C-alpha cells in the first residue's frame, strides 16, 4: 500500500470550505486563502510529508492554481527522496516539448517523477487555454499524445502526421527510468485511454463497492489489451484519536457555508462535462446535515459541496479510518492520494495516527 499527499497550489485554510481560492463555483471565487500558496509554505508541507514517510505529493493543474511544473521543480529542491506526481494537460504543450520537460525533471530530480494526465472534462476551462477540441476529441488526442511521449522517452525518432499532431524527426535522449503515467476519468473514453496507456488508474472517492465496480471495468479493458494496471484513489481525510473529535472537525468545515453558495455549486457540478464530477455531485442531494453527507459509514461528501474535483473525505478515529482504507484495499486500491485542511497539520494527524495501523510499502530510497 502506498500513501501520497497533496500540495494545495490554490492556497490553504483551517476554517471552513469557503475559505481559499480553491473553493470556487460557477467561475466565482470565495474568500481569499488564509494561507497563500507561496514557496515557503508549500515547501514546508513537502518537507514535512517527506519526513512523515509519504511516498509522493500530487501537484495539481488548473486555471486558478500556480503552474504545476514550475511548482514541482521548485519544491523538488527542498526534498531528497519524495516523489512528485505532476499533473499536466495533453494538447496545451507539444508532445515533444512535454516529453523533454518531463525527461529533464526526471533526470534532475534523481528519478522522482510520476505524471498525472488530466485530459479535461470541462469545455469552458479548456477554452481558457485556447483548446477548443471537444471532450471525445481530447481523449483521442491524449491517446496519441501519450504514445508519442512514450516513444520519445524510449529514445525513438518520431514522425507523426495526424489530425492532432504534425511532428518531423523528433527525438530526445533516452530515459533510463521512465515516469509512471497516472490517468483518471469515469467515461468510457477515459477508461479506454487508461487501459491502453497508463500505469496507474486514479479515481475520486466513492463508496468502496461503487469504486470497486469502476476498477473492474478498467481491469477488464486493460486485460483485453494484455496489460495490468495499479489502482489509486483520491480522498480527503479527517482523522483524530476519537470519532467524536473527527466529526466535530467535519461539522465545523461546513458550518459556515451559505446554502445559496452550495446550491449554485451543485448546479455547476451536475452540469459538468466531466462524468466523474457529476458522479461526485450525485452522491448527495445538497443537504448540509451530517446524515445528508455521510454517503457510506465514514465516507463524508461535505467537501464536495463547494469544491470541484475530489469531494469526499474519510472521517473518523484512527482505527475507523484505517479500517475504511482496508475496505478500499480489499476491492483493489493500492495507492491512496490524500489531503486535508489544512494540509500541513492534517498530514501529521494521518501519518502519526492512521499510517502505523496500515501495511505500507517502504518508500524508495
N, C-alpha and C positions, 0 to 999 in steps of 0.2 A: 504494500500500500504506500502511495506517495502523497505527501501533503505539500501544497503550494499556497502562496498568499497573493495578495492583490496590491498594486500600487495605485493610489487614488489620484490620477492626473488632473482631476477637476476640483480637487480640494477635499477637505475632511471636516467632520463635526462630531461633537459628543452629545448634542442635544436632540433635536427632532429631525425627521427625514426631510423637512422642507429647508433645512439649513444646507448650504453648499451648492455650488454651481452645477454639481452632478444632478441635482434634483430639478428636472425640467419636465415640462409637459407642453404639448402643442406649440413648441418653439419658444416658450417663455421660461425664464429662469426665476427661481425662488430667491430667498435671501442670500446674501454673499456668504462664502465659505468662512467658517470661523478659523480654519487653518488653511492658508493658501498653499498651493502645490509647488512651493519653491524647492530648490535642490537641497537646502538644509533639512527641511522636514522630510522630504521623500527619502533622502539618504539615511536619515535616522531610522525610518521604517525598514529600509533594505538591510542595514547593518544589524538591526535587532532580529529581523526574520532569519538572517543567516546564522546569528548566534544561537537562536532558538531551535535550529535544526530543520527548518523547512527546506524543501528541495529547490524551489524556484519561485519567482514572482511573475505574475501576469502584468504586462504593460499594455494597457488598452489603447484603442484608437477611437477617435470620434471628433466631430466638429467643434465640440466645446471643451476639449481637453488639450493638454500640451501634446506635442508630437511624439509618437511612440519611439522612433529610432533615436532621436536626439536624447530623449529622456533615458532610454536604456543605456546608451553609450556613456552618458554622464554617470549614471548610477553604478555601472559596472566598475568604474574606477574606485568605488568606495567599498567593494566586496571582493572576496577572493575565490570562494567556492560556489556561491549562489548562482543558479541558472536563471536566464531571462527568457520568458515566453512572450515574444514581441508580436503584437497584433499588427497586421497590415491588410490593405485592401487591393486585390488584384485589379489592374487596369488603371490605377492612378499614377503608376510609375511603369516605365517599360520593363518587361520581364528580365531583360539583360541587366539593366541598372539595378533592379531589385535583387537579382541573384548576386551581383557584385557587392552591393551594400551588405547583404546578409553574410556573404563569404568573408568579407573583411571583418565584420563584427565577430564572427566565429573564430577566426584566427587570432585577432587581437585580444579577445576575452579568454582565450585558452579553452575553446570548445564548450562555451557555456550558453549557447543559443538554442532556443526552440522557437518555432514560428507558429502564430495563430492566424489562420486565414479567415478574414471577415469579408464575405462576398458582398454583404449589404442587402438588407431586406426592405429598406425604406427608400423609395424613389426620390423623395424630396431631399433627403440627406445626401444621396449620391449626386444630385444635380448641383448641390453647393460646391462640389469638387469638379464640376464640369463633365460629369459622367451621365449621359442620357440614355444608356442602354437599359432595357427593361430587365426585370428580375431573371427570367429564363435565360436571356442572353448573357447576363452576368455570370450565371453558373456555367454555361458553355464556355465562356471566355476564361473563367477560373480554371477549368479543367485543362485547357490548352496552356494557360499561363504556368500552372504547376508542372506540367510536363516539360516545358521549356526550362524552367528553373532547375528541375532535377537533372536534366541533361547537361546544363551548364555546370552545375556542381560536380558532375562526373568528369568534367574536362572535355566534353564533346564540342565539336564545332556544330553550330545550329543555324540552319536556314529554314525559314518559315514564310510562306505567302498564303495567308488565310483571310477570312472575314475580319478577324480581330487583330492579327499581327502580321507585319512585314519586316522580317529580320534577315540580314545577309551576313554570313560569316561571323556570327557571334561566338566568342569563346573567352573563358576566364580560367585562371589556374585551378586545377582540380582540388577539391576539398578532401582532406584526409578523413574527416569526420563530418558527415552531413547532418544538419539540424533536423530534428524530428518535426513533422508537419502536423499541426492540430487543425481541425475544422469542425464547426458545429452547424446546426440547422435542422429543422424538422420537416422541411418539404421533401418530396420525392427527389427533386433535382439535387438538393443538398446531400441527401443520403447517397445518391449515385456518385457524386464527386468525392465524397469522403471515402466510400468503399474502394474507389479506384486510385486515389492519390494520397490519402493522409495516413499517418501512423497512429494517431490518437483521435477518436471521435469525442468531441466535447459538447455537453448539453447543459441547459439550465435545469435547476432543481424542480422536479415534480415528485409526487408520491412514489415510493420505491417500485411498486408494481407497474405504474404507468411509465416510469423511466426505463424499467426493465423491458417493457414491450418495445420501446424505441431501440434499445440495444439489439433486441432480437431482429428487428428489421435491418439494421446496419450490418449485423453479423451475417445474415443470410445474403445480403448484397455483396459483401466482401468475399464470402466463401465462393460465390458464383464466379468471382474473378481470381480465385486461387490465393486470396490474401487473408491475413489475420490481423486484426487491429487491437489496440488497447482502448479502454473507455474511461473518460473523465467526466466529472460533474462539477458545475459551478454553483456554489452556495454561499450565502452569508451564514454567520454563526453568532449566537449569543449563549455562552456557556459560563456558568457560575457554580460555586460549591453546592448550592441547593436550587431546586426547580423554582421555588418562590422568588429567589433573587433574580434568576434569569428572566422570568416572565414579567417581573416588575420593570426591568430594563426595556423589554419589548413593548410593554404598555406605554412607557414614557416616550418611546420613539414616535408613536402615533398620536399621543395625547394632544399635541398642538396642531394637528393637521386640520385644515379648513375643508369641510365636506364638499364645498364647491370646487376646490382645487382637486380633490380626489375624483370627483365626477368628471371633470374636464380631462384629467389624466387618463381615466378609464376609457373614455370615449376615443381618445387618441390611440391608446394601445389596442383596443378592439378593432380599429380600422387599419391597423398597421399592415404593411405588405409582408411583414415577417410572420411566418406561421408560428415560430417559436414564441414571439412576443404575444401573439394572440392567445396561445396556449397558457402563457403565464397569467394573462389577464383573466382568462376563463376559469382559473382556479377559485376565484372569489366573485362575489356579486356587488362589491363596493362597500359593504358594511365595515364599521370600524371597531366592533366588539371583538374580544378575543375569540369567542366561539365562531364568529364570521371568518376569522383569518387563520385559524388553525385547521389547515386542509388535510392534515394527517397527524397522528399523535407526534408532537414535537416538531412538525414542519409548519412554519408560520409564514403567511404571504403578506404581512404588513408592509414590508419594504417595497413590494411591487405596486403599492397603492399610488405612488407618485414617482417611482424610479423606473426608467426603462431598463431593459436587459434582465439580468438575473434578479428575480423578485422574491425569492423565498429564503428563509433562514432556519437553521437548526437551532432550536431553543430548548434549554433545559439544564439540569445538573450535568456535571462532568460525565457521570455514568450514563445518564439518559442520552446525551449527545453521542457518546461513544457507541451505545447500543444501536442508535439510528444509523450511524455510519456503517456499522457492521451489516445492517439490513441492506444498505446500498451495495456494500461489498458482495453480499450474497447473490444479488441479481447481475453482477458483472462489472461494477465500477472498481477500478484500482487506483485512480488518481482523483484527488479532491482539491479543487481550486477555491480557496476560502477567502472571506473578507468579513469585516465587521466595523462598527462605528464606535469610537474612532479606530482607525486601522492599526495604529501603534499599540494601544492598550489591549485591544481585543486579540491581537496576535499573541500577547503574553497569556491572557486568560486561557486561550485554547491550548497553547503549547505546554503550559505548566499543569493544566488540569485534565485535558482530554487526551492529548497525544500519548502520555505514559500508559494509557489503557488500551492502546491500539498496537497492532502488529505492523510496525513501519519498516519499510526498506531503508537501508543505510544510504545516506547522501553520498554521491560520487565525490571522491576527494580530488 
